[in-house]
Amino acid sequence: MPYALPELHRVGTVELLDHDLLSGTATGPAAPGSLLLLHGFGEDKTALRAIGDALCPVGSVAVYPSLRAHGASPAPKWGYSPLDFAADVQRILDPLPGPLHVIGYSYGALVAAVLGAALGPRRIAGVVLLDQSFERLPERYEADDWAEASFLKWHYDYRHLLDALDGLGIPVLSVVARQSPVVPEAERARMLARAQRGGHFSCVVTEGTHQSFLKDSVIGILAEFYGRSMETLT
């Protein structure tokens, strides 16, 4: 299934993300449309391929970018805030069918939330956040090769993004791995309490570590979430 190149490819001074566009093949329980899948730090566009293969339906497309400084994507010397990452993704979305269902894992989940809040419900149909904290935790800052990204993640509170998505009417699912240290116990409890208040936010705590839950349970959880979304739409 051919898709046009992003319009910004015509601007020679703009380096676009390396990304794959794959036609959906799922014939069972699946997302109700096209998917955008955003990996975490240290990975690339292949990291969430199994999720896309399982959940992107026939007739739709799965979009897999390598985020900046990952895979074959450009690696500028600076510009590693969640806003920079989200802007990179926005630059490749114009020729793609919409609205898109976004799945973000780890830091990619923060990027997904920024993108959903920025582009709104006409472009983003739903956001899935896989094992990512949204609260300020400056003690987790690491002064390494990703120092800028680490600072701009952990020194800011991003819970307002969840408020924004809810206010826009965009369904959000947060999936937290029980044995993962990424989302602290207190924040996990606050996410579950947020889900109990109603609105468009839901939260599931599942067994597994930050890595293992992706292959052990997340596809079934997402299929159920998208099934509920379809029931709401119909």
C-alpha positions in Angstrom: 0.0 0.0 0.0 1.9 3.1 -1.2 1.9 6.3 0.9 3.2 9.8 -0.1 6.3 11.2 1.4 5.9 13.9 4.1 5.8 17.3 2.5 8.8 18.5 4.5 11.0 16.1 2.5 11.0 18.9 -0.1 12.8 21.2 2.4 16.5 20.2 2.0 17.5 21.7 5.4 15.1 19.5 7.4 16.2 16.1 8.5 13.2 13.8 8.9 13.0 10.8 11.1 13.7 7.4 9.6 10.5 5.5 9.7 8.6 2.5 8.2 5.0 2.4 7.0 3.6 -1.1 7.0 0.2 -2.2 6.0 -1.9 -3.8 8.8 -2.3 -7.6 8.8 -4.4 -8.2 11.9 -7.7 -10.0 11.3 -8.7 -10.7 15.0 -9.1 -8.2 17.8 -7.3 -5.1 16.7 -7.1 -1.3 16.9 -10.0 0.6 15.2 -7.6 2.2 12.7 -4.0 3.1 11.9 -1.3 3.0 14.5 1.7 5.2 15.4 4.2 3.3 17.6 6.9 5.2 19.5 9.8 3.2 21.1 11.8 4.0 24.2 15.4 5.2 24.7 18.1 2.9 23.3 15.7 1.2 20.8 14.6 1.9 17.3 11.7 1.6 14.9 11.7 -2.2 15.2 11.2 -2.4 18.9 7.3 -2.4 18.9 6.9 -4.3 15.7 5.2 -7.3 17.4 2.6 -5.0 18.9 1.8 -3.4 15.5 1.7 -6.7 13.7 -0.8 -8.0 16.3 -3.0 -5.0 16.5 -2.9 -3.0 13.2 -6.0 -4.2 11.1 -6.1 -5.0 7.4 -6.8 -1.8 5.5 -4.9 0.4 8.0 -1.2 1.3 8.3 1.3 1.0 11.2 3.9 3.8 11.4 7.2 3.0 13.1 9.6 6.0 13.5 13.1 5.8 14.9 13.2 8.7 17.3 16.0 11.3 17.0 19.5 9.9 17.8 18.1 6.3 17.4 18.6 4.0 14.5 19.2 5.9 11.3 17.4 9.1 12.4 19.4 12.4 12.8 21.3 13.0 16.1 21.6 16.8 16.7 23.9 17.9 19.5 20.9 19.4 21.4 17.1 19.2 21.4 16.2 16.2 23.5 13.1 17.4 25.3 9.8 15.6 24.8 8.6 18.5 22.8 11.5 18.1 20.3 10.8 14.4 19.9 7.1 15.1 19.4 7.9 17.8 16.8 10.0 15.3 14.9 7.1 12.9 14.7 4.7 15.6 13.6 6.9 16.4 10.7 6.3 12.9 9.1 2.5 12.6 9.8 0.9 14.8 7.2 0.4 12.2 4.4 -0.8 9.5 6.8 -4.4 8.5 7.4 -6.0 9.8 10.5 -7.0 10.0 13.2 -4.1 7.8 14.4 -4.0 5.6 17.5 -0.7 6.2 19.3 1.2 3.7 21.4 4.2 4.9 23.3 6.6 2.8 25.4 8.8 4.3 28.2 10.1 7.7 27.1 8.1 7.2 23.9 4.9 7.3 26.0 5.8 10.8 27.2 6.3 11.8 23.5 2.9 10.2 22.7 1.2 12.3 25.3 2.8 15.5 24.1 1.8 14.7 20.5 -1.8 13.9 21.5 -2.2 17.1 23.5 -0.6 19.2 20.7 -2.5 17.8 17.7 -5.8 17.1 19.3 -8.6 14.6 18.6 -9.0 15.4 14.9 -5.5 13.9 14.4 -5.1 11.6 17.4 -7.8 9.1 18.2 -6.3 7.5 21.3 -3.1 7.3 23.3 -1.6 4.2 25.0 1.1 4.9 27.6 3.3 1.8 28.3 5.1 2.0 31.7 6.1 5.6 31.9 6.1 8.1 34.8 4.6 11.6 34.4 5.6 13.1 37.8 8.6 15.1 38.7 11.4 12.8 40.1 14.6 14.9 40.0 16.5 12.2 42.0 16.4 10.0 38.9 18.4 12.5 36.8 21.5 10.9 35.2 24.4 13.0 33.9 25.3 10.7 31.0 25.2 10.9 27.2 21.4 11.6 27.6 21.9 14.3 30.2 19.7 16.8 28.5 16.8 14.4 27.9 17.1 13.1 31.5 17.0 16.6 33.0 14.0 17.7 30.8 12.1 14.5 31.7 12.7 14.1 35.5 12.8 17.8 36.5 9.3 18.6 35.2 5.9 17.4 36.2 3.9 16.3 33.1 0.6 15.2 34.7 -1.0 18.2 33.0 -0.7 16.3 29.8 -3.1 13.7 31.1 -5.5 16.4 32.1 -5.2 17.9 28.6 -5.9 14.6 26.8 -8.9 14.0 29.1 -10.2 17.5 28.4 -9.9 17.0 24.7 -11.9 13.8 24.9 -9.0 11.5 23.7 -9.1 8.1 25.3 -5.9 7.2 27.3 -4.8 3.9 28.6 -1.8 3.7 31.0 -0.3 0.2 31.4 2.0 -0.2 34.3 4.3 -3.2 34.9 4.0 -4.3 38.5 7.7 -5.3 38.8 9.0 -2.3 37.0 10.6 0.6 39.0 9.8 3.2 36.3 6.4 4.2 37.8 6.7 4.5 41.6 4.1 2.9 43.8 2.7 6.2 45.0 2.3 7.5 41.4 0.8 4.2 40.4 -1.8 4.6 43.1 -2.6 8.1 41.8 -3.0 6.8 38.3 -5.5 4.2 39.5 -7.4 6.8 41.5 -7.5 9.1 38.4 -9.0 6.2 36.4 -11.7 5.7 39.1 -12.8 9.3 38.7 -14.2 8.6 35.3 -13.5 10.5 32.1 -11.3 9.3 29.3 -8.4 7.9 31.4 -8.0 4.3 32.3 -5.1 2.4 34.0 -4.1 -1.2 34.2 -1.4 -2.7 36.4 -0.1 -6.0 34.9 2.6 -8.5 35.9 6.1 -8.2 34.6 9.1 -6.0 34.4 9.7 -2.9 32.3 10.7 -5.2 29.4 8.9 -8.5 29.9 5.3 -7.2 30.0 5.6 -6.1 26.4 5.6 -9.7 25.2 3.7 -11.3 28.1 0.5 -9.4 28.5 0.3 -6.0 26.7 -1.2 -7.1 23.4 -4.2 -8.7 25.1 -4.7 -5.6 27.3 -4.5 -3.3 24.3 -6.9 -5.5 22.3 -9.4 -5.2 25.1 -8.9 -1.4 25.4 -9.5 -1.0 21.6 -12.5 -3.2 21.8 -14.1 -0.9 24.4 -13.2 2.0 22.2 -15.0 0.5 19.2 -18.1 -0.2 21.4 -18.1 3.5 22.4 -17.8 4.6 18.8 -20.7 2.4 17.7 
